[in-house]
Amino acid sequence: MNRPYAEVIGDPIAQSKSPIIHGFWLEALGLDAEYRKTLVTADDLPRFFAERREDPDWRGCNITMPHKLAALDHVEDRGDVRSGIGAINTVFRAEDGTPVGTNTDAGGFYAPLAGFDLTGKPVTVVGAGGAARAILFALARMNVGPVTLLNRNVLKAGVLLSSFGLRGQALPLASPLAPDTALLVNASTLGMAGQPPLDLDIDGLGEEAIVYDIVYAPLETPLLAAARARGLETVDGLEMLIGQAALAFELFFGAEPPRDGDDALRDLLTA
């Protein structure tokens, strides 16, 4: 039998840092397994899951854009993720060999915010894609105050807010930020290498505001640079990336990753 493996799929996929993260943990634990990245187009998605279902060495995959919604149609949804978050970022091989979809993005997003009390406080989120779904799911469970969702398609954003039972409003992407925003989250790909920039004026945010950008390529996005220049609390994309990966790693390989090495891992990811 070949070595067990997991992978990350998407289109594009060259930018993914997931193999570095999982490879770091596999080496640290001395596990005889590997983690790959695989380019999968939208048209190839059915074939990909059909082939992996028959591969006994396959332990699962992480899913990045643009497949977080479409992949739900090709795996079992035993946790009813479809009616909860509505998107998956992880598929793991169950004991009976069945590919099962789940979402570790919500937990990965929440982890760096666990020390902050955002109960009842206003939040602004940019984007309404698969990652935004997991983030809104987490925010709803954090009992935050009104949520303003900025998106090109305002109707889509409004429906998304409603689906998570969040009170707030959906506004066009270019709308000014509310000055009482306690948490600003870029949940879109804007600002990512190869994508359009995110043009937000954060000068009106209060001094206690937290700015969270899930983009990790580049790690220092213009949004985070502007926030740090003002002395605001910031959370970069590696926090969520590593957090969600840790939850997925345990599903794939049945072992808890050694999080005491996170500083070394971040150094490796930013080298």
N, C-alpha and C positions, 0 to 999 in steps of 0.2 A: 504493500500500500504506500502511496505517496504521502508527503507531509500534509497535515491538515492546514487549511488556509482560509483566510477571510480577505475581503477586498473592499474598495470604495469604487462606486460607479457614478458616472455623470458625463456631461457633454457641455463644456470641455472638462478635462480631468487633470491636465498636466500641472495645474496650480495646487492640487490637493496636497496638504501636509499630513494627512491621516497615516500614510505608510511610515512616516518618521515617528509619529507618536506610538503607534502599535508596535513597530519594530523595536523601539526603545524599551517598551515594557516586556516584550517577548524575550529580549536579550537579558534584561535585568532579572527575569524570573527563570531563565534557562529553559524556556519551553521550546520544544522542537516543532515549530509551526512558522508560518509566514503570513504576511499581509501585503496585498498588492493593490495597484490602482488600474482600473480597466475602463477604457472609453466605451460607452454604450450610448448609441443614439436612440431617439424616441422610437424609431422603426424597429430597432433591434431588441427592445425591452422584452417582448414576449418570448423571443428565442433565447435570450439570456437566461431568464428564469426557468424555462423548460429544460435547458441544458444543465443548469446548476442543481436543479431538483434531482437529477440522476447522478450527480457526482458525490460519492460518499465522503470525499475529503473536504468538501466545501462546508464551512461553518457559518457562512452568512456574509452580509455586505452592509456597508454604510451607503447612503444614497444622498447625493448632492444634486444641485440644479441640473436639468429641469424636471427630475423624475419623482419628486417627493409626493406628488398627488397621484400620478399615473401608476406608480408601482403598486399601489393598493389593489389594483385590479388583477394582479398576478400572484398574490400571496394570500395566505389565510390571515384573517383579522380577528384573532381570538380575544383580544382585549377591547374590541369595538372602538378602535382608534378612529375609524371613519366618522362616527357620530360624535367623537370627542374633539380631538385636535383636527382631524380631517386630512392629515398628511403623515407620512412615515419617513424616517431618516435611517432606520435600521431594519434589517431582515436577519433573523437568526434561524438556524436549523433546529427544530424541536426534536425531542427524543425519538419521535416516530418518523423523523426524516422530512417532515413537512416544513417548508419555508413560512415563517410567521413574521408579520410586520409589526413594528412597534415604533415608538418615538422617544429618543433620549435627548432631543434638543431642549425640551421644556425643563428637564432636570439640570442640564448643562447650563442653560440660561440663568436659572434661579441661583445656582450655587454661589457665585460671587456677590449676590445681593442679600444673602441670608443674614448678614450682620446689620442691615439697614431696615428701619421701620418705615415702610412706605404705605401703611394702612391709611386709606382715605385720602391719599395725596395724588395730585394730578400727574398724569403720565402722557407723554407724546411718543408715538411710534411711527416710524417711516416705513412704508411698504406693506403689502398685503398678500405676499406669496406664501410658500410652504413654511419658511422659517418664521414668518410673522404669525402664522397660525399657532405654532408651538409657544411662541412668546406671549401671545394673547391668552392662551390657555393657562400659562403660568401666572400671568398678571391677575387673571380672574380669581385664582386660588390664593393670591397674595392680598386680596381685598383692597386693591388700590382704589384711588378716587376716580374721577372722570378720566376717560382715555380719549385723546384726540389722535385719530389715525389719518396720516397724510399719505395720499396716493394719487397717481395720475387718474385712475378710474375711481371716482368718488363713490359711485353706486356700489361697486364691488367692496370697497372699504366699509361702507355702511352696513351691508349685509353681513360682513365678517364680524364686525363689532356686535351686532345683534345676535349672531350665532353663538357667541361666548357669554351672552348675558351681561355684557359690559355697558354701562351707561357712559355717554360721551358723544362725540361727533366725528364725522368723516369730512375732511377738507381737502382741497387741491394741494398738490405737492409744494407749490410755491407760497403757501399761506404762512404768515408770520407765526413764530412760536409764542405760545402763551407765557407771559413772564413768571407765572406761578408754577410752571412745570418743575416737578421735583425729580423726574427721571425722563431723559430723552434717549430713545433707542433707535438706532438705525438698523432696521431688520430687512433692509433691501440690499441689492448688489451694487447700488450707487456708491461710487468711490473706490470700488474694487479695480485692480489693474485690468485694463481692457474694457472697462465699463464707463458710462458717463459719470461725471463728478456729481457729488451731492452738494447742492448749493443751499446751505442753511446759514442764516445769521443768528448766532447764539448770544450776541451781545446783551440781549434783554433778559437772559436767564439769571435767576438769583444765585447768590454765592454758595448756597447749599445744594445746588442742582447736581445730579449725577448724569454723566454723559457716557453712553454704552454703545459701542459700534461693533457689530458682529463680524464686520469685514476683517480678514486677517492677512490679505495680500493686496496692498501693503499693510503692515501691522500698524504703523503710525499714519493713520488716515488724516486728511486735512481737518475733518471734524474733531478728532481727538487732539490734534495739534492745537487747534483753536481753543479747545476746552482747557488744555493744560496751560496754555499761555495765560488764561484767566485764573488759573489756580483752582479749577473745578475738579471734583472727584471724577475719575475716568475708569472705565472697564474696557479692555481691548478684546479683539476677536479671539485671541488664543484662550482666554478664560472659558468661554463657552465651548470652543472647539475641544479643548482638553477635557472639560467636564462631561460633555456628551460622549466623547470617545471612551472615557473610563467606564461608563455604564454599558456601552456596547461591547467593550473588551471582555467584560465578565460574561456576557451572553455568548460571545463567540468561543472563548477559550476556557470558561469555567474557573477562572482565577481572578482575584481582585488585583488590579494594577497597583504598583508601589508608588503611591502619590507623594511619598516623602522625597522623591526625586524630581518634583515638578520644576524646581529652579534650574536644574541641569537640563531638563527637557526643553524649557523655554529658551535657554541659551543655544541649544542645538537647533531649534526651530527658527531662531533669528540670526543664525550664523551666516 
